[in-house]
Amino acid sequence: MELVRNALYVLDVYVGVRTIQDIKLEIERATERRGELYHALAKGHDVVLAAELKELEAQIATLWIEHREARVRQRFGDRDRIIKRARLEERLERAA
């Protein structure tokens, strides 16, 4: 029964979540664009390109955070469900 319950948790958790591969692909694209921007800015300063670079740096940082969170979800499951199970187990131990 425990195996079936865990399988249901896994199915429920990953609905609507981007895969690690999708996130990494987006990071690669953003990193390539960042390289292009650095190359263009090396030729001369451009306010528009500098602003785009700043936004891209923030996007890359956000993507890396999302990537780390996806890896943790993949390995351990959804954070909220883990906390709920731990609290339930604590209550059961105290009641015993």
N, C-alpha and C positions, 0 to 999 in steps of 0.2 A: 504493500500500500504506500509506503514511504517513497519508493521509486516513482510510482505513478503521480503522487502529489508533487514531487520535485520536477517531473517532466511538465506538468501543467504550469508550474511557476515559470519555467524557462520559456514556454510558449507565450505566456501572458506578458512577460517582461520585454521580449524582443519585437513585439508588434509595434510598428511605427518608429523604430530606432534605426538610425543609419548604421551600416556595417563599418567595421574597422577599415576594410578595403576602400570603401567609398570615401571615408574621411581622409585616408592616406593619399588617395588620388587627388582630392581637392587640395591637400597640402602641397603636393608635388606641382600642381598647376600654379598655385599661388607663389610658390618658391621660384618657379621659372619666370613668372611675370616680375617678381621682385628683382631677379637678376637683370632682366631687360631694363627695368626702371633705373637700377644702379648704373648700368652701362650708359643709358641715355643721359642721366644726370652727371656722369663723369665728363661728358662733352660740354656741359654748361648747365647752369642752374635754370630750372623751369619751375615756377610756382605750382602749376597744375600737376606736373609729374611728382613734385615733392609731396603735395597733398595726397595724391593717389598712393604713394609709397607709405605714407604714414597710416592711411586707412588699411592698406594691405598688411602692414606689420601687425596691426591690431587684429585683423582677421586671422592671420597665421597663428598668433598667440591663442586666440579663441579655439581654433581648430585643434591645436595641440592639447588643450584642456579637454575638449570633447573626445579626442582620441584616447587620452588616459582614462577618462570616465567609461568609455566603451570597453576598454580592455578590462577594467575592474568589473563591470557588469557581466562581461563574458566569463570571467573567471569565478566570480563569487555570487552573481545574481543581483537582483534589484536591491538597493540599499534599504528602502522602506520595508520590504518584505523580510529582510534579514533582521532588522530592528524589531518588527512585530513578532517574529518567531522567538527571538532572544527574550523579549519581555514575557511572552507566554511561557517559555521554559522557566524563567525566574519565578513566575507566579506558581507554576506547578511544583517547583522545588520548595518554595516557602509553604505551600499547602500540605506537602507530604510530611 
